[in-house]
Each structure stands twice: as structure tokens, then as C-alpha cells.
Amino acid sequence: MHVLVIGGTGLISTGITRQLVDTGHDVTVYNRGRTDADLPPGVAHVTGDRTDYDRFEEQMADLDVDRVIDMVAFEPADVESTIRAFAGEIEQYVFCSTIDVYHRPVADMPIVESAARSPAVSEYGADKAACEDRLFEAHSDRGFPATVLRPWHTYGEGGTLIHTLGDGTAYIDRLREGKPIVVHGDGTSIWGPCHRDDVAGAFVGALDNRAAIGEAYHVTCERPMTWNQYHRRAADALDAPAPDLVHIPTDALTAAVPDRTGGLEDHLRFSTVFDTAKARRDLGFEQTISWEEGVRRTVDWLAERDRIDDAESDPEYDRVVAAWRDAEASFVGALDSS
């Protein structure tokens, strides 16, 4: 097959491009040419801005591709342009959506693909849901061969490790040095990281797959863990000391450091478990890379590029820890004295 990857150099799409080449497909990537990525030899590049719809559609008319994987469609106008460009011209269009289309907190777990998507957890999720709706309408009305994949927290080489206070890499050094690690709530809410290579495998598995057309799939972690486990297992992966976990109520954190807790307010605080049976059945999806192995690979990638900050580079982190411990001591002391 000749596969066009719109994007092609991001975290997931780099993995997709490599796997496509490894399985013998011809690959063209389309992007703005602003992000470096270590792509295999033989990958063709077309430079452009997919939000310049007229020009994008002209460029697509000049390409002879069988299937398209779209990693950077974020608004309904993007997929409208895609439908104009490819309707009647390709065998399959695979759209990268998100689990942010679902309302949180969820009513039932595990979450299945037909779960309520309104209201979405964020504007980003609402826009992705609108994209999905337009694609499914085009499939129903015109036979547009769309497949929708919904990743969750994807990490790996090319990215970093998220945590309660963001995604700064000083967190890695804190783990290694045994410094206190902030955890929202009591650390028992459920989270599920999935390595980008496993997620990429689902995208490749969706191609040339008639069963997948007109369908949506979860391509997410199959072995979720608590946040306490997340940090402890990350420390184990790095041969670091058992982490000193400092549990702080989520509401207190979002009020005290709002600039560092956007992801916490909308995502990390919620327990979510997704049913991946449909993706396993139709796409051959499987989570093969353990959290520990993925942590080591991600940290090694960052270390090779000297991208891990020292723990001391984030003094606010220590101020958060100290302020909470003082508040805890004051609270206990006030009750003791009464």
C-alpha cells in the first residue's frame, strides 16, 4: 500500500511511520516541516499547511495514495477539507481522535466506544467529537471509508513522563534522588499510560481492514494502575529509592498552582478504564510494552539528548511540598491543642 500520514513526525505518528515502513508499505508524510524526526530512509515528504484548505486539497490531488492516516485534524473544518480531498479517491481514512470525547466523571466502567460523549471533558474533546460526527455522517451518507481511533495517555521516546504538576523532566531527577513526589488526592485514582509503539501498532492494524471502516476503537492502556503505583513503578524502573509520596487534595493543588494543574483538573483526577476488546478483536491491538520498560526507554531517549532537568531547576515544586507539610502539621496541631 501507499499510505499518506498527515503529520508523521509527532509522538504517535513517528511510531506509525516507522512501523509502516517496517511492514513494507510506501509512506508519504505531509506536514509543515517544522519538527525534526528520525524517520526511516525512503519516506517521502510533502510540505504544507493542512489548514490552508484550498492548497491542501490541490496538493492531495497530486498524490496517488491508497490510504490516509490523519494525526492532525482537530476541528470539523479540517475533516470537511479531508472529505473533499479524498472522497472516492482512497480505500480508507484513519482519524486520530481522543478519549477526551467522553464526559468525565464517567457513569460506568469500563468505558465502551458507545459511551456518552457529551459534554466532552474539554474544548479539544468537543472539537474531536464533532470531527467524528462529521466523518460518520460522511460514511453513512456517501460511503466515506472512515475509521476512528481514540488514544488515551500515550508516552514514549520523543516525549516525557507526565506527573501531577505537569510534564517537566525535573520529575525524573526527583525520582532518582528520592525527593518528595507530589500526588493528587490519596493516589488511588486510576490512570493508564500506553507506549506509543503499541498505540501506533493499532493504527497500522486498522489499515486494509474492512471490519474497521465505519467504526471507532479505544487504543489505550489495558493494564491501568493507581497513581501511587505509577510513581513507585517508575522509580523501580530507574533503580531509584522508593518514592516519598506527598498526597495533596486535588482542589487544594488546582487553587494553589493553577498554572501547573490544567491537566490535573480536566484529566488526571478522574479514574477511567477503557474496554479495548473491540480493538483487540478487529485491529490486533495489544499492550506489549510494560510501564517499567516504557519508562526506561523514554528516560534513556531524554538522557541521550541531555533533556533531563535537575531537580533543583524547579524550586516551586519544593515550595508546594513544604507548604502542604506545614499546613498538615498546623491542622493536626490545631486539633491536638483543642
Secondary structure, DSSP 4 states (H G I P E B T S, - for coil): -EEEEES-SSHHHHHHHHHHHHTT-EEEEEE-S-S---PPTT-EEEE--TTSHHHHHHHHHT---SEEEES---SHHHHHHHHHHHTTT-SEEEEE--GGGS-SS-SSSSB-TTS---S-SSHHHHHHHHHHHHHHHHHHHH---EEEEEE-EEE-TTS---BTTBS-THHHHHHHHT--EEEETTS-SEE-EEEHHHHHHHHHHHTT-GGGTT-EEEE--SS-EEHHHHHHHHHHHTTPPPP-EEEE-HHHHHHH-GGG-HHIIIIITS---B--HHHHHHH-----S-HHHHHHHHHHHHHHTT-PPPGGG-HHHHHHHHHHHHHHHHHHHHHHH-
